[in-house]
Amino acid sequence: MPRGLIHSEKDDVCVATTDVKKGEEVLCAYLENNSKHEIIKTLDDVPLGHKIALRDIRQGEKVLKYGRPIGVATTNISKGQHVHIHNLKSIRWSK
């Protein structure tokens, strides 16, 4: 059963639908194509509603969710790592 959702096939992150513990494998289902999925091994604890990196993201790269940029990585982020305010600067509220 999926424990994460990927909103768009362009996304760099999966949203946890339950609390996830470090080292767990999380099945992430695509909302646009429910026959497609990814299995991600988490590198951190990830709370419900927070994001998990689907790929390695370099510092300075834009991060996509809903197929659109939601922020810029403030540090290198590894596949499976928790993505949140500690390593992502929002561009939605920035000037």
Backbone atoms as SQL, in Angstrom:
CREATE TABLE atoms (id INTEGER PRIMARY KEY, chain TEXT, resi INTEGER, resn TEXT, atom TEXT, x REAL, y REAL, z REAL);
INSERT INTO atoms VALUES
  (1, 'A', 1, 'MET', 'N', 0.839, -1.183, 0.000),
  (2, 'A', 1, 'MET', 'CA', 0.000, 0.000, 0.000),
  (3, 'A', 1, 'MET', 'C', 0.885, 1.247, 0.000),
  (4, 'A', 2, 'PRO', 'N', 0.591, 2.225, -0.853),
  (5, 'A', 2, 'PRO', 'CA', 1.404, 3.436, -0.908),
  (6, 'A', 2, 'PRO', 'C', 1.409, 4.196, 0.423),
  (7, 'A', 3, 'ARG', 'N', 2.591, 4.695, 0.772),
  (8, 'A', 3, 'ARG', 'CA', 2.744, 5.539, 1.959),
  (9, 'A', 3, 'ARG', 'C', 3.256, 6.920, 1.566),
  (10, 'A', 4, 'GLY', 'N', 3.227, 7.169, 0.240),
  (11, 'A', 4, 'GLY', 'CA', 3.640, 8.461, -0.272),
  (12, 'A', 4, 'GLY', 'C', 2.969, 8.727, -1.604),
  (13, 'A', 5, 'LEU', 'N', 2.824, 10.010, -1.919),
  (14, 'A', 5, 'LEU', 'CA', 2.188, 10.418, -3.170),
  (15, 'A', 5, 'LEU', 'C', 3.102, 11.341, -3.956),
  (16, 'A', 6, 'ILE', 'N', 3.133, 11.113, -5.265),
  (17, 'A', 6, 'ILE', 'CA', 3.857, 11.977, -6.187),
  (18, 'A', 6, 'ILE', 'C', 2.794, 12.644, -7.043),
  (19, 'A', 7, 'HIS', 'N', 2.695, 13.964, -6.962),
  (20, 'A', 7, 'HIS', 'CA', 1.604, 14.686, -7.617),
  (21, 'A', 7, 'HIS', 'C', 1.740, 14.754, -9.135),
  (22, 'A', 8, 'SER', 'N', 2.969, 14.847, -9.632),
  (23, 'A', 8, 'SER', 'CA', 3.202, 14.986, -11.067),
  (24, 'A', 8, 'SER', 'C', 4.419, 14.153, -11.457),
  (25, 'A', 9, 'GLU', 'N', 4.424, 13.668, -12.676),
  (26, 'A', 9, 'GLU', 'CA', 5.573, 12.888, -13.145),
  (27, 'A', 9, 'GLU', 'C', 6.840, 13.731, -13.239),
  (28, 'A', 10, 'LYS', 'N', 6.713, 15.048, -13.182),
  (29, 'A', 10, 'LYS', 'CA', 7.872, 15.947, -13.209),
  (30, 'A', 10, 'LYS', 'C', 8.462, 16.170, -11.818),
  (31, 'A', 11, 'ASP', 'N', 7.779, 15.729, -10.771),
  (32, 'A', 11, 'ASP', 'CA', 8.167, 16.050, -9.394),
  (33, 'A', 11, 'ASP', 'C', 9.491, 15.431, -8.975),
  (34, 'A', 12, 'ASP', 'N', 10.161, 16.148, -8.075),
  (35, 'A', 12, 'ASP', 'CA', 11.408, 15.695, -7.466),
  (36, 'A', 12, 'ASP', 'C', 11.181, 15.113, -6.081),
  (37, 'A', 13, 'VAL', 'N', 9.948, 15.194, -5.583),
  (38, 'A', 13, 'VAL', 'CA', 9.647, 14.771, -4.220),
  (39, 'A', 13, 'VAL', 'C', 8.378, 13.932, -4.166),
  (40, 'A', 14, 'CYS', 'N', 8.321, 13.109, -3.132),
  (41, 'A', 14, 'CYS', 'CA', 7.159, 12.308, -2.786),
  (42, 'A', 14, 'CYS', 'C', 6.679, 12.825, -1.439),
  (43, 'A', 15, 'VAL', 'N', 5.392, 12.970, -1.247),
  (44, 'A', 15, 'VAL', 'CA', 4.831, 13.465, 0.013),
  (45, 'A', 15, 'VAL', 'C', 4.415, 12.271, 0.872),
  (46, 'A', 16, 'ALA', 'N', 4.958, 12.192, 2.079),
  (47, 'A', 16, 'ALA', 'CA', 4.651, 11.089, 2.988),
  (48, 'A', 16, 'ALA', 'C', 3.206, 11.193, 3.471),
  (49, 'A', 17, 'THR', 'N', 2.468, 10.090, 3.380),
  (50, 'A', 17, 'THR', 'CA', 1.079, 10.064, 3.837),
  (51, 'A', 17, 'THR', 'C', 0.954, 9.431, 5.227),
  (52, 'A', 18, 'THR', 'N', 2.091, 9.036, 5.782),
  (53, 'A', 18, 'THR', 'CA', 2.198, 8.547, 7.158),
  (54, 'A', 18, 'THR', 'C', 3.560, 8.986, 7.679),
  (55, 'A', 19, 'ASP', 'N', 3.772, 8.901, 8.970),
  (56, 'A', 19, 'ASP', 'CA', 5.121, 9.101, 9.496),
  (57, 'A', 19, 'ASP', 'C', 5.990, 7.956, 8.979),
  (58, 'A', 20, 'VAL', 'N', 7.221, 8.291, 8.585),
  (59, 'A', 20, 'VAL', 'CA', 8.141, 7.300, 8.035),
  (60, 'A', 20, 'VAL', 'C', 9.431, 7.330, 8.859),
  (61, 'A', 21, 'LYS', 'N', 9.950, 6.162, 9.169),
  (62, 'A', 21, 'LYS', 'CA', 11.196, 6.051, 9.938),
  (63, 'A', 21, 'LYS', 'C', 12.391, 5.895, 9.002),
  (64, 'A', 22, 'LYS', 'N', 13.532, 6.394, 9.450),
  (65, 'A', 22, 'LYS', 'CA', 14.792, 6.259, 8.713),
  (66, 'A', 22, 'LYS', 'C', 15.027, 4.789, 8.363),
  (67, 'A', 23, 'GLY', 'N', 15.396, 4.546, 7.109),
  (68, 'A', 23, 'GLY', 'CA', 15.708, 3.201, 6.654),
  (69, 'A', 23, 'GLY', 'C', 14.537, 2.429, 6.081),
  (70, 'A', 24, 'GLU', 'N', 13.327, 2.941, 6.231),
  (71, 'A', 24, 'GLU', 'CA', 12.161, 2.257, 5.672),
  (72, 'A', 24, 'GLU', 'C', 12.092, 2.447, 4.157),
  (73, 'A', 25, 'GLU', 'N', 11.550, 1.455, 3.478),
  (74, 'A', 25, 'GLU', 'CA', 11.261, 1.583, 2.056),
  (75, 'A', 25, 'GLU', 'C', 9.821, 2.046, 1.904),
  (76, 'A', 26, 'VAL', 'N', 9.636, 3.125, 1.165),
  (77, 'A', 26, 'VAL', 'CA', 8.324, 3.745, 1.022),
  (78, 'A', 26, 'VAL', 'C', 7.856, 3.607, -0.423),
  (79, 'A', 27, 'LEU', 'N', 6.675, 3.047, -0.592),
  (80, 'A', 27, 'LEU', 'CA', 6.054, 2.964, -1.908),
  (81, 'A', 27, 'LEU', 'C', 5.353, 4.295, -2.157),
  (82, 'A', 28, 'CYS', 'N', 5.782, 5.005, -3.202),
  (83, 'A', 28, 'CYS', 'CA', 5.191, 6.301, -3.570),
  (84, 'A', 28, 'CYS', 'C', 4.435, 6.114, -4.887),
  (85, 'A', 29, 'ALA', 'N', 3.149, 6.428, -4.881),
  (86, 'A', 29, 'ALA', 'CA', 2.300, 6.273, -6.061),
  (87, 'A', 29, 'ALA', 'C', 2.133, 7.621, -6.762),
  (88, 'A', 30, 'TYR', 'N', 2.076, 7.584, -8.081),
  (89, 'A', 30, 'TYR', 'CA', 1.837, 8.789, -8.880),
  (90, 'A', 30, 'TYR', 'C', 0.338, 9.053, -8.954),
  (91, 'A', 31, 'LEU', 'N', -0.071, 10.271, -8.680),
  (92, 'A', 31, 'LEU', 'CA', -1.488, 10.628, -8.763),
  (93, 'A', 31, 'LEU', 'C', -1.979, 10.673, -10.207),
  (94, 'A', 32, 'GLU', 'N', -1.105, 11.091, -11.140),
  (95, 'A', 32, 'GLU', 'CA', -1.507, 11.219, -12.540),
  (96, 'A', 32, 'GLU', 'C', -1.567, 9.876, -13.256),
  (97, 'A', 33, 'ASN', 'N', -0.891, 8.875, -12.714),
  (98, 'A', 33, 'ASN', 'CA', -0.825, 7.564, -13.360),
  (99, 'A', 33, 'ASN', 'C', -0.677, 6.529, -12.246),
  (100, 'A', 34, 'ASN', 'N', -1.785, 6.057, -11.704),
  (101, 'A', 34, 'ASN', 'CA', -1.726, 5.204, -10.522),
  (102, 'A', 34, 'ASN', 'C', -1.127, 3.823, -10.777),
  (103, 'A', 35, 'SER', 'N', -0.815, 3.488, -12.022),
  (104, 'A', 35, 'SER', 'CA', -0.133, 2.227, -12.284),
  (105, 'A', 35, 'SER', 'C', 1.383, 2.380, -12.155),
  (106, 'A', 36, 'LYS', 'N', 1.843, 3.623, -12.037),
  (107, 'A', 36, 'LYS', 'CA', 3.274, 3.902, -11.917),
  (108, 'A', 36, 'LYS', 'C', 3.598, 4.222, -10.460),
  (109, 'A', 37, 'HIS', 'N', 4.768, 3.781, -10.003),
  (110, 'A', 37, 'HIS', 'CA', 5.168, 4.054, -8.624),
  (111, 'A', 37, 'HIS', 'C', 6.691, 4.044, -8.491),
  (112, 'A', 38, 'GLU', 'N', 7.170, 4.509, -7.364),
  (113, 'A', 38, 'GLU', 'CA', 8.596, 4.511, -7.015),
  (114, 'A', 38, 'GLU', 'C', 8.715, 3.915, -5.623),
  (115, 'A', 39, 'ILE', 'N', 9.807, 3.212, -5.370),
  (116, 'A', 39, 'ILE', 'CA', 10.115, 2.745, -4.021),
  (117, 'A', 39, 'ILE', 'C', 11.375, 3.476, -3.576),
  (118, 'A', 40, 'ILE', 'N', 11.259, 4.209, -2.478),
  (119, 'A', 40, 'ILE', 'CA', 12.345, 5.038, -1.977),
  (120, 'A', 40, 'ILE', 'C', 12.747, 4.559, -0.588),
  (121, 'A', 41, 'LYS', 'N', 14.047, 4.325, -0.379),
  (122, 'A', 41, 'LYS', 'CA', 14.551, 4.005, 0.959),
  (123, 'A', 41, 'LYS', 'C', 14.901, 5.329, 1.634),
  (124, 'A', 42, 'THR', 'N', 14.283, 5.588, 2.778),
  (125, 'A', 42, 'THR', 'CA', 14.466, 6.877, 3.447),
  (126, 'A', 42, 'THR', 'C', 15.798, 6.939, 4.197),
  (127, 'A', 43, 'LEU', 'N', 16.402, 8.113, 4.154),
  (128, 'A', 43, 'LEU', 'CA', 17.660, 8.354, 4.855),
  (129, 'A', 43, 'LEU', 'C', 17.432, 9.051, 6.187),
  (130, 'A', 44, 'ASP', 'N', 16.208, 9.516, 6.425),
  (131, 'A', 44, 'ASP', 'CA', 15.858, 10.256, 7.640),
  (132, 'A', 44, 'ASP', 'C', 14.450, 9.851, 8.069),
  (133, 'A', 45, 'ASP', 'N', 14.097, 10.194, 9.310),
  (134, 'A', 45, 'ASP', 'CA', 12.693, 10.150, 9.708),
  (135, 'A', 45, 'ASP', 'C', 11.979, 11.248, 8.924),
  (136, 'A', 46, 'VAL', 'N', 10.787, 10.951, 8.421),
  (137, 'A', 46, 'VAL', 'CA', 10.013, 11.928, 7.647),
  (138, 'A', 46, 'VAL', 'C', 8.598, 11.960, 8.213),
  (139, 'A', 47, 'PRO', 'N', 8.190, 13.116, 8.769),
  (140, 'A', 47, 'PRO', 'CA', 6.829, 13.219, 9.316),
  (141, 'A', 47, 'PRO', 'C', 5.756, 13.236, 8.225),
  (142, 'A', 48, 'LEU', 'N', 4.566, 12.852, 8.612),
  (143, 'A', 48, 'LEU', 'CA', 3.392, 12.922, 7.750),
  (144, 'A', 48, 'LEU', 'C', 3.303, 14.297, 7.090),
  (145, 'A', 49, 'GLY', 'N', 3.098, 14.310, 5.777),
  (146, 'A', 49, 'GLY', 'CA', 2.924, 15.557, 5.038),
  (147, 'A', 49, 'GLY', 'C', 4.217, 16.199, 4.567),
  (148, 'A', 50, 'HIS', 'N', 5.358, 15.672, 5.011),
  (149, 'A', 50, 'HIS', 'CA', 6.643, 16.224, 4.574),
  (150, 'A', 50, 'HIS', 'C', 7.118, 15.477, 3.326),
  (151, 'A', 51, 'LYS', 'N', 8.171, 15.988, 2.707),
  (152, 'A', 51, 'LYS', 'CA', 8.626, 15.490, 1.419),
  (153, 'A', 51, 'LYS', 'C', 9.864, 14.597, 1.543),
  (154, 'A', 52, 'ILE', 'N', 9.967, 13.645, 0.606),
  (155, 'A', 52, 'ILE', 'CA', 11.116, 12.754, 0.469),
  (156, 'A', 52, 'ILE', 'C', 11.680, 12.970, -0.932),
  (157, 'A', 53, 'ALA', 'N', 12.994, 13.158, -1.033),
  (158, 'A', 53, 'ALA', 'CA', 13.624, 13.366, -2.340),
  (159, 'A', 53, 'ALA', 'C', 13.573, 12.096, -3.178),
  (160, 'A', 54, 'LEU', 'N', 13.119, 12.226, -4.423),
  (161, 'A', 54, 'LEU', 'CA', 13.048, 11.107, -5.352),
  (162, 'A', 54, 'LEU', 'C', 14.346, 10.935, -6.137),
  (163, 'A', 55, 'ARG', 'N', 15.209, 11.940, -6.063),
  (164, 'A', 55, 'ARG', 'CA', 16.486, 11.903, -6.794),
  (165, 'A', 55, 'ARG', 'C', 17.487, 12.758, -6.022),
  (166, 'A', 56, 'ASP', 'N', 18.750, 12.641, -6.375),
  (167, 'A', 56, 'ASP', 'CA', 19.754, 13.541, -5.815),
  (168, 'A', 56, 'ASP', 'C', 19.504, 14.937, -6.381),
  (169, 'A', 57, 'ILE', 'N', 19.510, 15.933, -5.509),
  (170, 'A', 57, 'ILE', 'CA', 19.257, 17.322, -5.899),
  (171, 'A', 57, 'ILE', 'C', 20.463, 18.140, -5.457),
  (172, 'A', 58, 'ARG', 'N', 21.040, 18.887, -6.370),
  (173, 'A', 58, 'ARG', 'CA', 22.222, 19.692, -6.049),
  (174, 'A', 58, 'ARG', 'C', 21.832, 21.025, -5.432),
  (175, 'A', 59, 'GLN', 'N', 22.709, 21.515, -4.570),
  (176, 'A', 59, 'GLN', 'CA', 22.514, 22.838, -3.977),
  (177, 'A', 59, 'GLN', 'C', 22.304, 23.858, -5.093),
  (178, 'A', 60, 'GLY', 'N', 21.293, 24.710, -4.947),
  (179, 'A', 60, 'GLY', 'CA', 20.989, 25.733, -5.942),
  (180, 'A', 60, 'GLY', 'C', 19.961, 25.309, -6.982),
  (181, 'A', 61, 'GLU', 'N', 19.663, 24.012, -7.058),
  (182, 'A', 61, 'GLU', 'CA', 18.653, 23.529, -8.012),
  (183, 'A', 61, 'GLU', 'C', 17.248, 23.813, -7.507),
  (184, 'A', 62, 'LYS', 'N', 16.351, 24.079, -8.441),
  (185, 'A', 62, 'LYS', 'CA', 14.939, 24.199, -8.097),
  (186, 'A', 62, 'LYS', 'C', 14.381, 22.807, -7.828),
  (187, 'A', 63, 'VAL', 'N', 13.450, 22.740, -6.887),
  (188, 'A', 63, 'VAL', 'CA', 12.798, 21.488, -6.516),
  (189, 'A', 63, 'VAL', 'C', 11.345, 21.561, -6.993),
  (190, 'A', 64, 'LEU', 'N', 10.914, 20.528, -7.712),
  (191, 'A', 64, 'LEU', 'CA', 9.567, 20.518, -8.280),
  (192, 'A', 64, 'LEU', 'C', 8.597, 19.681, -7.451),
  (193, 'A', 65, 'LYS', 'N', 7.401, 20.245, -7.248),
  (194, 'A', 65, 'LYS', 'CA', 6.261, 19.557, -6.653),
  (195, 'A', 65, 'LYS', 'C', 5.044, 20.091, -7.405),
  (196, 'A', 66, 'TYR', 'N', 4.076, 19.269, -7.679),
  (197, 'A', 66, 'TYR', 'CA', 2.930, 19.630, -8.531),
  (198, 'A', 66, 'TYR', 'C', 3.400, 19.989, -9.939),
  (199, 'A', 67, 'GLY', 'N', 4.617, 19.536, -10.318),
  (200, 'A', 67, 'GLY', 'CA', 5.176, 19.843, -11.630),
  (201, 'A', 67, 'GLY', 'C', 5.726, 21.250, -11.741),
  (202, 'A', 68, 'ARG', 'N', 5.798, 21.968, -10.612),
  (203, 'A', 68, 'ARG', 'CA', 6.258, 23.361, -10.600),
  (204, 'A', 68, 'ARG', 'C', 7.300, 23.563, -9.511),
  (205, 'A', 69, 'PRO', 'N', 8.184, 24.549, -9.697),
  (206, 'A', 69, 'PRO', 'CA', 9.188, 24.815, -8.664),
  (207, 'A', 69, 'PRO', 'C', 8.523, 25.322, -7.372),
  (208, 'A', 70, 'ILE', 'N', 8.919, 24.720, -6.254),
  (209, 'A', 70, 'ILE', 'CA', 8.415, 25.158, -4.947),
  (210, 'A', 70, 'ILE', 'C', 9.524, 25.782, -4.107),
  (211, 'A', 71, 'GLY', 'N', 10.764, 25.565, -4.517),
  (212, 'A', 71, 'GLY', 'CA', 11.870, 26.104, -3.740),
  (213, 'A', 71, 'GLY', 'C', 13.189, 25.768, -4.386),
  (214, 'A', 72, 'VAL', 'N', 14.256, 26.214, -3.707),
  (215, 'A', 72, 'VAL', 'CA', 15.624, 25.978, -4.161),
  (216, 'A', 72, 'VAL', 'C', 16.363, 25.248, -3.048),
  (217, 'A', 73, 'ALA', 'N', 17.095, 24.217, -3.418),
  (218, 'A', 73, 'ALA', 'CA', 17.871, 23.455, -2.438),
  (219, 'A', 73, 'ALA', 'C', 18.971, 24.339, -1.867),
  (220, 'A', 74, 'THR', 'N', 19.045, 24.428, -0.538),
  (221, 'A', 74, 'THR', 'CA', 20.074, 25.247, 0.116),
  (222, 'A', 74, 'THR', 'C', 21.331, 24.431, 0.407),
  (223, 'A', 75, 'THR', 'N', 21.261, 23.142, 0.191),
  (224, 'A', 75, 'THR', 'CA', 22.382, 22.220, 0.346),
  (225, 'A', 75, 'THR', 'C', 22.135, 21.043, -0.585),
  (226, 'A', 76, 'ASN', 'N', 23.131, 20.204, -0.796),
  (227, 'A', 76, 'ASN', 'CA', 22.895, 18.997, -1.584),
  (228, 'A', 76, 'ASN', 'C', 21.919, 18.097, -0.827),
  (229, 'A', 77, 'ILE', 'N', 20.978, 17.535, -1.554),
  (230, 'A', 77, 'ILE', 'CA', 19.969, 16.653, -0.971),
  (231, 'A', 77, 'ILE', 'C', 20.081, 15.308, -1.681),
  (232, 'A', 78, 'SER', 'N', 20.221, 14.248, -0.908),
  (233, 'A', 78, 'SER', 'CA', 20.350, 12.907, -1.480),
  (234, 'A', 78, 'SER', 'C', 18.984, 12.268, -1.668),
  (235, 'A', 79, 'LYS', 'N', 18.891, 11.375, -2.650),
  (236, 'A', 79, 'LYS', 'CA', 17.678, 10.587, -2.866),
  (237, 'A', 79, 'LYS', 'C', 17.325, 9.886, -1.562),
  (238, 'A', 80, 'GLY', 'N', 16.064, 10.013, -1.137),
  (239, 'A', 80, 'GLY', 'CA', 15.613, 9.391, 0.100),
  (240, 'A', 80, 'GLY', 'C', 15.675, 10.296, 1.320),
  (241, 'A', 81, 'GLN', 'N', 16.263, 11.477, 1.160),
  (242, 'A', 81, 'GLN', 'CA', 16.404, 12.407, 2.284),
  (243, 'A', 81, 'GLN', 'C', 15.126, 13.222, 2.495),
  (244, 'A', 82, 'HIS', 'N', 14.889, 13.599, 3.746),
  (245, 'A', 82, 'HIS', 'CA', 13.783, 14.477, 4.134),
  (246, 'A', 82, 'HIS', 'C', 14.024, 15.849, 3.495),
  (247, 'A', 83, 'VAL', 'N', 13.020, 16.387, 2.815),
  (248, 'A', 83, 'VAL', 'CA', 13.110, 17.713, 2.187),
  (249, 'A', 83, 'VAL', 'C', 12.140, 18.628, 2.908),
  (250, 'A', 84, 'HIS', 'N', 12.696, 19.677, 3.513),
  (251, 'A', 84, 'HIS', 'CA', 11.877, 20.634, 4.269),
  (252, 'A', 84, 'HIS', 'C', 12.689, 21.916, 4.455),
  (253, 'A', 85, 'ILE', 'N', 12.284, 22.760, 5.371),
  (254, 'A', 85, 'ILE', 'CA', 12.897, 24.079, 5.525),
  (255, 'A', 85, 'ILE', 'C', 14.380, 24.040, 5.908),
  (256, 'A', 86, 'HIS', 'N', 14.872, 22.906, 6.392),
  (257, 'A', 86, 'HIS', 'CA', 16.281, 22.810, 6.755),
  (258, 'A', 86, 'HIS', 'C', 17.194, 22.657, 5.535),
  (259, 'A', 87, 'ASN', 'N', 16.619, 22.326, 4.362),
  (260, 'A', 87, 'ASN', 'CA', 17.437, 22.175, 3.162),
  (261, 'A', 87, 'ASN', 'C', 16.743, 22.706, 1.901),
  (262, 'A', 88, 'LEU', 'N', 15.672, 23.456, 2.096),
  (263, 'A', 88, 'LEU', 'CA', 14.909, 24.013, 0.965),
  (264, 'A', 88, 'LEU', 'C', 14.428, 25.422, 1.326),
  (265, 'A', 89, 'LYS', 'N', 14.720, 26.382, 0.439),
  (266, 'A', 89, 'LYS', 'CA', 14.218, 27.748, 0.622),
  (267, 'A', 89, 'LYS', 'C', 13.058, 27.937, -0.334),
  (268, 'A', 90, 'SER', 'N', 11.907, 28.292, 0.225),
  (269, 'A', 90, 'SER', 'CA', 10.716, 28.480, -0.577),
  (270, 'A', 90, 'SER', 'C', 10.899, 29.634, -1.561),
  (271, 'A', 91, 'ILE', 'N', 10.409, 29.441, -2.768),
  (272, 'A', 91, 'ILE', 'CA', 10.387, 30.565, -3.717),
  (273, 'A', 91, 'ILE', 'C', 8.978, 31.124, -3.819),
  (274, 'A', 92, 'ARG', 'N', 8.062, 30.439, -3.211),
  (275, 'A', 92, 'ARG', 'CA', 6.669, 30.884, -3.257),
  (276, 'A', 92, 'ARG', 'C', 6.484, 32.200, -2.504),
  (277, 'A', 93, 'TRP', 'N', 7.125, 32.323, -1.357),
  (278, 'A', 93, 'TRP', 'CA', 6.949, 33.493, -0.513),
  (279, 'A', 93, 'TRP', 'C', 8.125, 34.457, -0.583),
  (280, 'A', 94, 'SER', 'N', 9.150, 34.117, -1.348),
  (281, 'A', 94, 'SER', 'CA', 10.339, 34.968, -1.452),
  (282, 'A', 94, 'SER', 'C', 10.130, 36.071, -2.487),
  (283, 'A', 95, 'LYS', 'N', 10.864, 37.139, -2.298),
  (284, 'A', 95, 'LYS', 'CA', 10.813, 38.233, -3.290),
  (285, 'A', 95, 'LYS', 'C', 12.057, 38.235, -4.108);
